[in-house]
Amino acid sequence: MIPAAAGIFAAGAIIGDSFFAVPQTDVAYVKRFGKVVNTSQGPLQPGLHLKLPFVDEPDLIRITTDRRDLSRAAAGRLPPAL
């Protein structure tokens, strides 16, 4: 019973670490042992992607910027953002 449970746990860990999601605001490269793989294909676009479990690591790069209108806050009409 214990070996079967350990096997199911190990299989779940491998399958769970085989996928990663890139948010709509990011692109990603995959690093294997710290080195970027498939640089000629360009960055991975938003969506669900596969990787080698426990070996590959996604490196997310934000491609959007957050904008905040500070003119009203500077005039004292809005509290400063934290």
Backbone as a printed PyTorch tensor [residue, N CA C, xyz], in Angstrom:
tensor([[[  0.8170,  -1.1860,   0.0000],
         [  0.0000,   0.0000,   0.0000],
         [  0.8720,   1.2650,   0.0000]],

        [[  1.9090,   1.2920,   0.8220],
         [  2.7820,   2.4580,   0.9020],
         [  3.5620,   2.6620,  -0.4030]],

        [[  4.1340,   1.6000,  -1.0190],
         [  4.8240,   1.8250,  -2.2990],
         [  3.8940,   2.3520,  -3.3950]],

        [[  2.6490,   1.8950,  -3.4210],
         [  1.7000,   2.3960,  -4.4160],
         [  1.4000,   3.8720,  -4.1770]],

        [[  1.2190,   4.2650,  -2.9370],
         [  0.9550,   5.6700,  -2.6110],
         [  2.1610,   6.5390,  -2.9570]],

        [[  3.3560,   6.0330,  -2.6960],
         [  4.5670,   6.7780,  -3.0350],
         [  4.6940,   6.9360,  -4.5440]],

        [[  4.3470,   5.8930,  -5.2810],
         [  4.3940,   5.9650,  -6.7430],
         [  3.4010,   6.9630,  -7.3010]],

        [[  2.2070,   6.9710,  -6.7450],
         [  1.1900,   7.9290,  -7.1880],
         [  1.6280,   9.3480,  -6.8590]],

        [[  2.2030,   9.5410,  -5.6840],
         [  2.7000,  10.8660,  -5.3010],
         [  3.8200,  11.3210,  -6.2400]],

        [[  4.7600,  10.4310,  -6.5550],
         [  5.8710,  10.7760,  -7.4430],
         [  5.3630,  11.1070,  -8.8490]],

        [[  4.4170,  10.3110,  -9.3510],
         [  3.8610,  10.5760, -10.6760],
         [  3.1320,  11.9200, -10.6990]],

        [[  2.4100,  12.2240,  -9.6480],
         [  1.7190,  13.5100,  -9.5670],
         [  2.6810,  14.6790,  -9.5220]],

        [[  3.7910,  14.5150,  -8.8060],
         [  4.7940,  15.5800,  -8.7270],
         [  5.4400,  15.8150, -10.0870]],

        [[  5.7230,  14.7510, -10.8140],
         [  6.3510,  14.8820, -12.1350],
         [  5.3880,  15.5340, -13.1130]],

        [[  4.1500,  15.0760, -13.1220],
         [  3.1650,  15.6530, -14.0420],
         [  2.8760,  17.1100, -13.6860]],

        [[  2.7720,  17.4050, -12.4140],
         [  2.4950,  18.7690, -11.9780],
         [  3.6140,  19.7430, -12.2930]],

        [[  4.8380,  19.2590, -12.3580],
         [  5.9810,  20.1220, -12.6460],
         [  6.3130,  20.1510, -14.1340]],

        [[  5.5030,  19.5360, -14.9660],
         [  5.7600,  19.4860, -16.4030],
         [  5.1210,  20.6400, -17.1590]],

        [[  4.2720,  21.4090, -16.5120],
         [  3.5580,  22.4990, -17.1530],
         [  3.8450,  23.8080, -16.4380]],

        [[  3.7420,  24.9040, -17.1940],
         [  3.7540,  26.2240, -16.5840],
         [  2.9330,  27.1620, -17.4470]],

        [[  2.3950,  28.1800, -16.8390],
         [  1.5490,  29.1400, -17.5400],
         [  2.2550,  30.4830, -17.6230]],

        [[  2.1650,  31.0930, -18.7870],
         [  2.6800,  32.4380, -18.9880],
         [  1.4800,  33.3760, -18.9940]],

        [[  1.4170,  34.3440, -18.0660],
         [  0.2830,  35.2720, -18.0140],
         [  0.2170,  36.1660, -19.2590]],

        [[ -0.9150,  36.8170, -19.4600],
         [ -1.1250,  37.6800, -20.6200],
         [ -0.1680,  38.8700, -20.6480]],

        [[  0.3470,  39.2630, -19.5120],
         [  1.2240,  40.4340, -19.4430],
         [  2.6980,  40.0800, -19.5830]],

        [[  3.0160,  38.8050, -19.8040],
         [  4.4090,  38.3610, -19.8280],
         [  4.7180,  37.5440, -21.0830]],

        [[  6.0070,  37.3730, -21.3390],
         [  6.5360,  36.3660, -22.2440],
         [  7.5540,  35.5880, -21.4220]],

        [[  8.0510,  34.4860, -21.9490],
         [  8.9600,  33.6680, -21.1420],
         [  9.9920,  32.9770, -22.0110]],

        [[ 11.1180,  32.7210, -21.4090],
         [ 12.1330,  31.8230, -21.9410],
         [ 12.2490,  30.6700, -20.9630]],

        [[ 12.7000,  29.5310, -21.4420],
         [ 12.9110,  28.3760, -20.5750],
         [ 14.4090,  28.2160, -20.3670]],

        [[ 14.8090,  28.1150, -19.1000],
         [ 16.2190,  27.9030, -18.7640],
         [ 16.4120,  26.4580, -18.3230]],

        [[ 17.4490,  25.8370, -18.8340],
         [ 17.8170,  24.4850, -18.4290],
         [ 19.2010,  24.5720, -17.7990]],

        [[ 19.2590,  24.2810, -16.5030],
         [ 20.4970,  24.3930, -15.7240],
         [ 21.0890,  25.7960, -15.8440]],

        [[ 20.2340,  26.8190, -15.8880],
         [ 20.6690,  28.2030, -15.9180],
         [ 20.9350,  28.7720, -17.2840]],

        [[ 20.8720,  27.9670, -18.3530],
         [ 21.1350,  28.4380, -19.7060],
         [ 19.8320,  28.4280, -20.5000]],

        [[ 19.5630,  29.5130, -21.2320],
         [ 18.3340,  29.6250, -22.0090],
         [ 18.3730,  28.6350, -23.1660]],

        [[ 17.2750,  27.8860, -23.3420],
         [ 17.1770,  26.9360, -24.4480],
         [ 16.2450,  27.5080, -25.5120]],

        [[ 16.4570,  27.1280, -26.7580],
         [ 15.6240,  27.5330, -27.9020],
         [ 15.5370,  29.0470, -28.0610]],

        [[ 16.6590,  29.7200, -28.0580],
         [ 16.6450,  31.1730, -28.2260],
         [ 16.2670,  31.5650, -29.6470]],

        [[ 16.5120,  30.6990, -30.6130],
         [ 16.2010,  31.0340, -31.9980],
         [ 14.7020,  31.0950, -32.2590]],

        [[ 13.8860,  30.4460, -31.4260],
         [ 12.4430,  30.4670, -31.6070],
         [ 11.8000,  31.7040, -30.9920]],

        [[ 12.5500,  32.4640, -30.2410],
         [ 12.0120,  33.6510, -29.5990],
         [ 11.3150,  33.2950, -28.2940]],

        [[ 10.7720,  34.2950, -27.6200],
         [ 10.1170,  34.0420, -26.3300],
         [  8.8000,  33.2930, -26.4960]],

        [[  8.4250,  32.5790, -25.4540],
         [  7.1390,  31.8880, -25.4270],
         [  6.0440,  32.8990, -25.1400]],

        [[  4.9900,  32.8220, -25.8950],
         [  3.8650,  33.7420, -25.7470],
         [  2.9530,  33.2860, -24.6080]],

        [[  2.0100,  34.1280, -24.1800],
         [  1.0940,  33.7560, -23.0970],
         [  0.3480,  32.4590, -23.3990]],

        [[  0.1530,  31.6750, -22.3540],
         [ -0.5670,  30.4100, -22.4770],
         [  0.0950,  29.3300, -21.6460]],

        [[ -0.3340,  28.0920, -21.8730],
         [  0.1760,  26.9310, -21.1510],
         [  1.2910,  26.2890, -21.9630]],

        [[  2.4080,  25.9710, -21.3120],
         [  3.5720,  25.4160, -21.9960],
         [  4.1250,  24.2200, -21.2300]],

        [[  4.8480,  23.3710, -21.9400],
         [  5.4900,  22.1920, -21.3560],
         [  6.9550,  22.4830, -21.0550]],

        [[  7.4800,  21.7710, -20.0690],
         [  8.8980,  21.8430, -19.7410],
         [  9.3210,  20.5200, -19.1380]],

        [[ 10.6190,  20.2800, -19.0650],
         [ 11.1110,  19.0780, -18.4010],
         [ 10.9930,  19.2580, -16.8890]],

        [[ 10.3630,  18.3110, -16.2210],
         [ 10.1820,  18.4770, -14.7720],
         [ 11.5060,  18.4350, -14.0210]],

        [[ 11.6590,  19.3230, -13.0450],
         [ 12.8020,  19.4080, -12.1340],
         [ 14.0960,  19.8340, -12.8300]],

        [[ 14.0800,  20.0600, -14.1410],
         [ 15.2860,  20.4470, -14.8780],
         [ 15.1270,  21.8440, -15.4500]],

        [[ 14.0080,  22.0970, -16.1220],
         [ 13.7550,  23.3880, -16.7520],
         [ 13.0750,  24.3280, -15.7740]],

        [[ 13.3100,  25.6170, -16.0200],
         [ 12.7270,  26.6550, -15.1680],
         [ 12.2770,  27.8070, -16.0690]],

        [[ 11.0140,  28.2310, -15.9730],
         [ 10.5770,  29.3610, -16.7990],
         [ 11.1080,  30.6800, -16.2590]],

        [[ 11.5030,  31.5520, -17.1670],
         [ 11.9760,  32.8870, -16.8130],
         [ 10.9930,  33.8810, -17.4270]],

        [[ 10.0960,  34.3980, -16.6100],
         [  9.0510,  35.3000, -17.0870],
         [  9.5800,  36.7160, -17.2270]],

        [[  9.1890,  37.3710, -18.3240],
         [  9.5950,  38.7460, -18.5930],
         [  8.3280,  39.5660, -18.8070]],

        [[  8.1220,  40.5740, -17.9840],
         [  6.9310,  41.4160, -18.0970],
         [  7.0620,  42.3130, -19.3190]],

        [[  6.0190,  42.3630, -20.1400],
         [  6.0510,  43.1760, -21.3510],
         [  5.0900,  44.3560, -21.2790]],

        [[  4.3820,  44.5100, -20.1850],
         [  3.4920,  45.6550, -20.0110],
         [  4.0200,  46.5210, -18.8870]],

        [[  3.5830,  47.7360, -18.8820],
         [  3.9710,  48.6430, -17.8020],
         [  2.7240,  49.0880, -17.0650]],

        [[  2.8600,  49.2960, -15.7990],
         [  1.7670,  49.8100, -14.9850],
         [  1.8610,  51.3290, -14.9950]],

        [[  0.7430,  51.9640, -15.2600],
         [  0.7300,  53.4200, -15.2900],
         [ -0.1850,  53.9390, -14.2050]],

        [[  0.2230,  55.0050, -13.5830],
         [ -0.5750,  55.6350, -12.5390],
         [ -0.5210,  57.1500, -12.7640]],

        [[ -1.6760,  57.7700, -12.7520],
         [ -1.7520,  59.2160, -12.9170],
         [ -1.3910,  59.8760, -11.5850]],

        [[ -0.2470,  60.5140, -11.5460],
         [  0.2320,  61.1230, -10.3060],
         [ -0.1240,  62.5920, -10.1950]],

        [[ -0.6710,  63.1750, -11.2420],
         [ -0.9590,  64.6150, -11.1900],
         [ -2.0140,  64.9310, -10.1350]],

        [[ -3.0500,  64.1150, -10.0420],
         [ -4.0890,  64.3610,  -9.0320],
         [ -3.5670,  64.0500,  -7.6350]],

        [[ -2.7380,  63.0450,  -7.4920],
         [ -2.1880,  62.7040,  -6.1740],
         [ -1.2410,  63.8110,  -5.6880]],

        [[ -0.4830,  64.3850,  -6.6080],
         [  0.4290,  65.4650,  -6.2310],
         [ -0.3370,  66.7010,  -5.8030]],

        [[ -1.5200,  66.9190,  -6.3500],
         [ -2.3300,  68.0940,  -6.0030],
         [ -3.0540,  67.8930,  -4.6810]],

        [[ -2.9340,  66.7190,  -4.0740],
         [ -3.5510,  66.4840,  -2.7840],
         [ -4.9700,  65.9690,  -2.8470]],

        [[ -5.4570,  65.6530,  -4.0270],
         [ -6.8430,  65.1860,  -4.1550],
         [ -6.9820,  63.6930,  -3.9660]],

        [[ -5.8990,  62.9680,  -4.0500],
         [ -5.9360,  61.5240,  -3.8450],
         [ -4.8740,  61.1560,  -2.8210]],

        [[ -5.1500,  60.1530,  -2.0000],
         [ -4.0910,  59.6900,  -1.0870],
         [ -2.9870,  59.0160,  -1.8910]],

        [[ -1.7630,  59.1000,  -1.4370],
         [ -0.6550,  58.4480,  -2.1680],
         [ -0.8260,  56.9530,  -2.1740]],

        [[ -0.3950,  56.3470,  -3.2550],
         [ -0.4760,  54.8830,  -3.3800],
         [  0.6040,  54.2360,  -2.5360]],

        [[  0.2790,  53.1000,  -1.9690],
         [  1.2660,  52.3760,  -1.1680],
         [  2.1420,  51.5280,  -2.0220]]])
